[in-house]
């Protein structure tokens, strides 16, 4: 039975989508002032959502299949925040100020996860959510590529001071733009796969996919791939294409009925985007950067003939003692910058505010008590995505599951050498992708009637 959509609910939908587009704009929301804006925006969303539930009553909430399925994940995410609160309240943190900020951010992620799973639980709304993330990613990609190719080299409102000559979008660090594009590209590819038709494969249908109404989506994917290559992020590009091959391989193997069509779509993504388009936008420079990576000094006859140009692996090694100090309780969420300086040797001359490995940093800061619920949250999201991917009865559900699984796997790979999950824009977007994984399985095709008045 269709039900009406209130003015308050429409306002909540619009504000949520605006928040997702806003997230990366102020330097990835990775400044104290932009963190404050994010907390205020999500807090307002939470209050609007609460008002909407009071207006609708308890019955619609209980009937929301997607939200009910998401509750275990929401509980895990909230459990991690309760541990961060304990670190802050009981003096377990080395840096109480940073821990309090991480607590507020964590609560924001919880609220955002609940709002997304409860609101975007119909196919039409899920398409709107995926489309909004694709638009946001395309803007970031276009802005980053245009700034680099034009030589203007600005962020959104201020000039760039680092990473000149490579695409960063409105992020300061190219790796963070790469991480964001991994997620939005996955959403775009998932939407493309979800909207494919069930007709038997033919070249006419395939050309219609590439040049018909879905051509704008394909163009958006091309722009994002160009920008991803132009970031020259080694692990960002490796993570994206590895996740595409892993999830794409599973997808082709599982769907025997449409194996030919799915294979050609995936091959076209790789060949057109990488071997044709990206060849003209820095693919060669990216390859050279990968080949020239030197993790340790090259010594010949006792003399250093080539110095290491990558010290992140050294940082990992020096961070291990921090793990051993408090493996269960952790040093305190957000405290890595405060505790790391006493450990590195003379070969680490730069200031490191993050470990450049999210797994190491989470265990150092949150301890096993806080890190395990976070890991379980992401893995449960991946499980939902793969279950949707394996769906035989719905092309749409399997396509959305494809995108969600690809985005989660890509960022899990990238997190081994960078700190995307310490950037609020990327962490929040990953939480939204995990919500999409739940929605891929549990959304409904219910039609809604919009009243003429609020």
GUPA-243252 format. One line per 4 residues: number of its first residue (from 1); for each residue y, z, x of C-alpha. Coordinates in Angstrom, 1 decimal. Layout:
NUM) Y/Z/X ~ ...
END
This chain:
1) 0.0/0.0/0.0 ~ 3.3/-1.0/1.6 ~ 5.9/1.6/2.0 ~ 9.7/1.5/2.5
5) 11.6/2.0/5.7 ~ 14.5/4.4/5.5 ~ 17.9/3.8/7.1 ~ 17.2/6.8/9.4
9) 13.9/5.2/10.6 ~ 15.6/1.9/11.3 ~ 18.3/3.7/13.3 ~ 15.6/5.5/15.2
13) 13.8/2.3/16.0 ~ 17.0/0.6/17.2 ~ 18.0/3.6/19.4 ~ 14.5/3.8/20.9
17) 14.5/0.2/21.9 ~ 18.1/0.5/23.3 ~ 16.9/3.5/25.4 ~ 14.1/1.4/26.9
21) 16.6/-1.3/27.9 ~ 19.0/1.3/29.2 ~ 16.5/3.0/31.5 ~ 16.7/0.7/34.5
25) 20.4/-0.2/34.2 ~ 22.0/2.9/35.9 ~ 20.1/2.5/39.3 ~ 16.8/3.1/37.6
29) 18.2/6.3/36.1 ~ 17.6/7.8/39.5 ~ 20.9/9.7/39.9 ~ 21.8/13.2/38.6
33) 24.3/11.8/36.1 ~ 22.0/9.1/34.8 ~ 19.2/11.6/34.5 ~ 21.5/13.7/32.4
37) 22.3/10.7/30.2 ~ 18.6/10.0/29.8 ~ 17.8/13.5/28.8 ~ 20.6/13.4/26.3
41) 19.5/10.1/24.8 ~ 15.8/11.1/24.5 ~ 16.8/14.5/23.2 ~ 18.8/12.8/20.5
45) 15.9/10.5/19.7 ~ 13.7/13.6/19.4 ~ 16.1/15.2/16.9 ~ 16.3/12.0/14.8
49) 12.5/11.8/14.8 ~ 12.3/15.4/13.7 ~ 14.7/14.7/10.8 ~ 12.7/11.6/9.9
53) 9.5/13.7/9.7 ~ 11.3/16.3/7.5 ~ 12.5/13.5/5.3 ~ 9.0/11.9/5.0
57) 7.0/15.1/4.7 ~ 3.7/16.0/6.5 ~ 1.5/13.5/4.7 ~ 2.6/10.3/6.4
61) 2.4/12.0/9.8 ~ -1.3/13.0/9.2 ~ -2.0/9.4/8.0 ~ -0.6/7.9/11.2
65) -3.8/6.8/13.0 ~ -2.0/5.9/16.2 ~ -0.3/9.3/16.6 ~ -3.5/11.1/15.8
69) -5.3/9.1/18.5 ~ -2.5/9.8/21.0 ~ -2.5/13.6/20.5 ~ -5.0/14.4/23.3
73) -2.8/12.4/25.7 ~ 0.3/14.1/24.5 ~ -1.4/17.4/25.0 ~ -2.3/16.5/28.6
77) 1.3/15.4/29.3 ~ 2.7/18.6/27.8 ~ 0.2/20.7/29.7 ~ 1.5/19.4/33.0
81) 5.1/20.3/31.8 ~ 3.9/23.8/30.9 ~ 2.7/24.2/34.5 ~ 6.1/23.0/35.9
85) 7.8/25.5/33.6 ~ 5.5/28.2/35.1 ~ 6.5/27.1/38.6 ~ 10.1/27.4/37.7
89) 9.9/30.7/35.8 ~ 7.7/32.6/38.2 ~ 9.3/31.6/41.5 ~ 6.4/29.3/42.6
93) 8.7/26.5/43.5 ~ 10.5/26.1/46.9 ~ 13.3/24.2/45.1 ~ 14.0/25.7/41.7
97) 16.8/23.3/40.8 ~ 14.7/20.2/41.4 ~ 11.8/21.7/39.5 ~ 14.0/22.4/36.5
101) 15.2/18.8/36.5 ~ 11.6/17.5/36.7 ~ 10.7/19.8/33.8 ~ 13.5/18.3/31.6
105) 12.4/14.8/32.6 ~ 8.8/15.6/31.9 ~ 9.7/16.9/28.5 ~ 11.6/13.6/27.9
109) 8.5/11.6/28.7 ~ 6.5/13.7/26.2 ~ 9.0/13.1/23.5 ~ 9.2/9.4/24.3
113) 5.4/9.0/24.2 ~ 5.2/10.7/20.8 ~ 8.0/8.7/19.3 ~ 6.7/5.4/20.5
117) 3.1/6.0/19.3 ~ 4.3/7.3/15.9 ~ 7.0/4.6/15.2 ~ 5.6/1.4/16.6
121) 2.3/1.6/14.8 ~ 2.3/-1.7/13.0 ~ 1.8/-5.1/14.4 ~ 5.3/-6.3/13.7
125) 6.8/-3.3/15.4 ~ 4.4/-3.5/18.3 ~ 5.5/-7.1/18.8 ~ 9.1/-5.9/18.8
129) 8.4/-3.2/21.4 ~ 6.6/-5.6/23.7 ~ 9.3/-8.2/23.2 ~ 12.1/-5.7/24.1
133) 10.3/-4.8/27.3 ~ 9.9/-8.5/28.2 ~ 13.6/-9.1/27.5 ~ 14.6/-6.1/29.7
137) 12.3/-7.2/32.5 ~ 13.7/-10.8/32.3 ~ 17.3/-9.5/32.5 ~ 16.4/-7.4/35.6
141) 14.6/-10.4/37.1 ~ 17.5/-12.8/36.4 ~ 20.1/-10.4/37.6 ~ 18.2/-9.7/40.9
145) 17.5/-13.3/41.6 ~ 21.0/-14.5/40.7 ~ 22.6/-11.8/42.9 ~ 20.4/-12.8/45.8
149) 20.7/-16.6/45.5 ~ 24.5/-16.5/44.9 ~ 25.2/-14.1/47.8 ~ 27.2/-11.8/45.5
153) 24.8/-8.9/46.1 ~ 25.9/-6.4/43.5 ~ 24.0/-3.9/41.5 ~ 25.3/-3.6/37.9
157) 28.8/-2.4/38.6 ~ 28.8/-1.6/42.3 ~ 28.1/-3.7/45.5 ~ 24.7/-3.3/47.2
161) 24.7/-1.5/50.5 ~ 21.0/-2.0/51.3 ~ 18.2/-4.4/50.8 ~ 20.6/-7.3/51.2
165) 19.0/-10.7/50.8 ~ 16.2/-9.5/48.5 ~ 16.1/-9.0/44.8 ~ 16.6/-5.5/43.5
169) 18.0/-6.0/40.0 ~ 19.9/-2.9/39.0 ~ 17.6/-0.7/41.2 ~ 18.6/0.4/44.7
173) 15.1/-0.2/46.2 ~ 13.3/-3.6/45.9 ~ 10.0/-1.8/45.5 ~ 11.2/-0.1/42.4
177) 12.3/-3.4/40.8 ~ 8.8/-4.7/41.8 ~ 7.2/-1.7/40.0 ~ 9.3/-2.3/36.9
181) 8.5/-6.0/36.9 ~ 4.8/-5.2/37.2 ~ 5.0/-3.3/33.9 ~ 7.2/-5.8/32.0
185) 5.2/-8.8/33.3 ~ 2.0/-7.1/32.1 ~ 3.6/-6.6/28.7 ~ 4.6/-10.3/28.6
189) 1.2/-11.5/29.6 ~ -0.4/-9.2/27.1 ~ 1.9/-10.5/24.3 ~ 1.1/-14.1/25.3
193) -2.7/-13.4/25.2 ~ -2.3/-11.5/21.9 ~ -0.5/-14.4/20.2 ~ -3.0/-17.0/21.2
197) -4.8/-18.6/18.2 ~ -8.5/-18.5/17.5 ~ -9.0/-22.3/17.3 ~ -11.5/-23.9/19.6
201) -10.1/-24.9/22.9 ~ -8.4/-28.3/23.2 ~ -5.8/-29.7/25.6 ~ -3.4/-30.2/22.7
205) -3.6/-26.5/21.8 ~ -3.2/-25.6/25.4 ~ 0.0/-27.8/25.8 ~ 1.3/-26.3/22.6
209) 0.9/-22.8/24.2 ~ 2.9/-23.9/27.3 ~ 5.5/-26.0/25.6 ~ 5.6/-24.9/21.9
213) 7.2/-21.8/20.3 ~ 5.7/-19.6/23.0 ~ 7.5/-21.6/25.8 ~ 10.3/-19.0/25.8
217) 7.8/-16.3/26.6 ~ 6.3/-18.4/29.4 ~ 9.8/-19.1/30.8 ~ 10.4/-15.3/30.8
221) 7.2/-14.8/32.7 ~ 8.2/-17.4/35.3 ~ 11.6/-15.8/35.8 ~ 10.0/-12.4/36.4
225) 7.4/-13.8/38.8 ~ 10.2/-15.5/40.8 ~ 12.1/-12.2/41.0 ~ 8.9/-10.3/41.9
229) 8.3/-12.7/44.9 ~ 12.0/-12.4/45.8 ~ 11.8/-8.6/46.1 ~ 9.5/-9.3/49.2
233) 7.7/-6.1/48.1 ~ 4.3/-6.4/49.8 ~ 2.4/-3.9/47.7 ~ 4.3/-4.8/44.6
237) 3.2/-8.4/44.7 ~ -0.3/-7.4/45.8 ~ -0.7/-4.9/43.0 ~ 0.5/-7.4/40.4
241) -1.8/-10.2/41.4 ~ -4.7/-7.8/42.0 ~ -4.4/-6.3/38.5 ~ -4.1/-9.8/37.0
245) -7.3/-10.9/38.8 ~ -9.2/-7.6/37.9 ~ -8.2/-7.5/34.2 ~ -8.3/-11.3/33.9
249) -11.8/-11.4/35.3 ~ -13.0/-8.7/32.9 ~ -11.3/-10.5/30.0 ~ -12.9/-13.9/30.8
253) -16.4/-12.3/31.2 ~ -16.3/-10.3/28.0 ~ -15.0/-13.0/25.7 ~ -17.7/-15.7/25.9
257) -16.6/-17.5/22.8 ~ -13.1/-18.4/24.2 ~ -14.0/-18.3/27.9 ~ -12.7/-21.8/28.7
261) -9.4/-21.3/27.0 ~ -8.8/-17.9/28.5 ~ -9.7/-19.1/32.0 ~ -7.3/-22.0/31.8
265) -4.5/-19.7/30.5 ~ -5.0/-17.2/33.4 ~ -5.4/-20.0/36.0 ~ -2.1/-21.6/34.7
269) -0.3/-18.2/35.2 ~ -1.4/-18.1/38.8 ~ -1.0/-21.8/39.8 ~ 2.2/-22.5/37.9
273) 4.0/-19.2/38.7 ~ 2.8/-18.7/42.3 ~ 1.8/-22.0/44.0 ~ 4.5/-24.1/42.3
277) 7.5/-22.0/41.2 ~ 7.5/-19.2/43.7 ~ 7.0/-21.5/46.6 ~ 10.7/-22.3/46.4
281) 11.9/-18.7/46.0 ~ 10.7/-16.8/49.0 ~ 6.9/-16.9/48.9 ~ 6.8/-18.0/52.6
285) 9.1/-15.0/53.6 ~ 6.9/-12.6/51.7 ~ 3.8/-14.0/53.5 ~ 5.6/-13.6/56.9
289) 6.5/-10.0/56.1 ~ 2.9/-9.2/55.2 ~ 1.6/-10.8/58.4 ~ 4.2/-9.1/60.6
293) 3.4/-5.6/59.3 ~ 2.6/-3.4/62.3 ~ 1.3/0.1/61.5 ~ 1.0/1.3/65.1
297) 2.3/0.5/68.5 ~ 0.5/-2.3/70.3 ~ -0.3/-1.1/73.9 ~ -1.4/-3.4/76.7
301) -2.1/-2.0/80.2 ~ -0.4/1.3/79.2 ~ 2.8/-0.4/78.0 ~ 4.1/-0.8/74.5
305) 4.5/-4.5/73.9 ~ 5.1/-4.3/70.2 ~ 6.4/-1.3/68.3 ~ 5.2/-0.3/64.9
309) 7.5/-1.4/62.1 ~ 5.9/0.6/59.3 ~ 5.9/4.4/59.5 ~ 4.8/5.3/55.9
313) 1.3/6.0/57.1 ~ 2.7/8.5/59.7 ~ 4.5/10.2/56.8 ~ 1.2/10.5/54.9
317) -0.4/12.2/57.9 ~ 2.5/14.7/58.4 ~ 2.4/15.5/54.7 ~ -1.3/16.6/54.8
321) -0.4/20.2/55.9 ~ 1.7/20.6/52.8 ~ -1.4/19.8/50.7 ~ -3.3/22.5/52.5
325) -0.7/25.2/52.1 ~ -0.8/25.4/48.3 ~ -3.5/23.0/47.0 ~ -3.8/24.7/43.7
329) -0.3/25.8/42.7 ~ 1.8/23.2/44.7 ~ 5.1/23.6/46.4 ~ 7.1/23.0/43.1
333) 7.8/19.8/41.2 ~ 10.5/17.8/43.0 ~ 10.4/20.0/46.1 ~ 9.1/17.4/48.6
337) 12.5/16.7/50.1 ~ 13.1/20.5/50.7 ~ 9.7/21.2/52.3 ~ 8.8/18.1/54.3
341) 11.5/18.3/57.1 ~ 9.7/21.1/58.9 ~ 6.5/19.0/59.4 ~ 7.3/15.5/60.8
345) 7.1/14.9/64.6 ~ 9.7/13.2/66.8 ~ 8.5/9.7/65.7 ~ 9.8/10.3/62.2
349) 13.6/9.8/62.7 ~ 14.5/8.9/59.1 ~ 15.1/11.2/56.1 ~ 12.3/11.1/53.6
353) 13.0/12.5/50.2 ~ 9.7/11.2/48.9 ~ 6.2/10.8/50.3 ~ 6.0/7.1/49.6
357) 2.6/7.8/48.0 ~ 2.8/9.2/44.5 ~ -0.7/10.7/44.7 ~ 0.1/12.7/47.8
361) 3.4/13.8/46.4 ~ 2.1/14.9/43.0 ~ -0.6/17.1/44.5 ~ 1.9/18.5/47.1
365) 4.5/19.3/44.4 ~ 2.4/20.0/41.2 ~ -0.8/21.3/42.9 ~ -4.1/20.5/41.3
369) -3.2/22.5/38.2 ~ -0.4/20.2/37.4 ~ -1.6/16.9/38.9 ~ -5.0/16.8/37.2
373) -3.5/16.7/33.6 ~ -1.2/13.9/34.7 ~ -4.0/11.9/36.2 ~ -6.1/12.5/33.0
377) -3.2/11.3/30.9 ~ -3.0/7.9/32.8 ~ -6.7/7.4/32.9 ~ -7.1/8.1/29.2
381) -4.4/5.5/28.6 ~ -6.3/3.1/30.7 ~ -9.5/3.9/28.7 ~ -7.7/3.1/25.5
385) -6.4/-0.2/26.9 ~ -9.9/-1.2/28.1 ~ -11.4/-0.3/24.8 ~ -8.9/-2.6/23.1
389) -9.6/-5.3/25.7 ~ -13.3/-5.1/24.8 ~ -12.5/-5.5/21.1 ~ -14.5/-8.5/19.8
393) -13.1/-8.5/16.2 ~ -9.4/-8.9/17.0 ~ -7.7/-11.4/19.4 ~ -4.4/-9.5/19.0
397) -5.8/-6.1/19.9 ~ -7.7/-7.5/23.0 ~ -4.5/-9.3/24.2 ~ -2.3/-6.2/23.9
401) -5.1/-4.1/25.6 ~ -5.1/-6.8/28.4 ~ -1.4/-6.2/29.0 ~ -1.6/-2.4/28.9
405) -4.6/-2.3/31.2 ~ -2.9/-4.7/33.7 ~ 0.3/-2.7/33.8 ~ -1.4/0.6/34.3
409) -3.7/-0.7/37.1 ~ -0.8/-2.5/38.8 ~ 1.3/0.6/39.1 ~ -1.7/2.7/40.1
413) -2.3/0.4/43.0 ~ 1.4/0.2/43.9 ~ 1.7/4.0/43.8 ~ -0.6/4.3/46.9
417) 2.3/3.2/49.1 ~ 5.5/3.8/47.1 ~ 7.1/6.3/44.8 ~ 7.7/4.4/41.6
421) 6.6/7.4/39.5 ~ 9.5/9.5/41.0 ~ 12.0/6.9/39.5 ~ 12.7/7.9/35.9
425) 13.0/4.3/34.6 ~ 9.6/3.4/36.0 ~ 7.9/6.7/35.1 ~ 9.2/6.5/31.5
429) 8.2/2.8/31.2 ~ 4.7/3.6/32.4 ~ 4.5/6.3/29.7 ~ 5.5/3.7/27.1
433) 2.8/1.3/28.4 ~ 0.3/4.1/28.0 ~ 1.5/4.5/24.4 ~ 1.1/0.8/24.0
437) -2.5/1.2/25.2 ~ -3.1/3.6/22.3 ~ -1.3/1.3/19.8 ~ -3.4/-1.7/20.9
441) -6.4/0.0/19.4 ~ -4.9/2.0/16.6 ~ -2.0/0.1/15.1 ~ -2.2/-1.3/11.6
445) -1.3/-4.6/10.0 ~ 0.4/-2.7/7.1 ~ 3.3/-4.6/5.6 ~ 6.5/-2.7/5.0
449) 9.1/-3.3/2.3 ~ 12.6/-2.7/3.5 ~ 14.9/-1.4/0.8 ~ 18.3/-2.8/0.2
453) 19.9/0.6/0.7 ~ 19.2/3.6/2.9
END
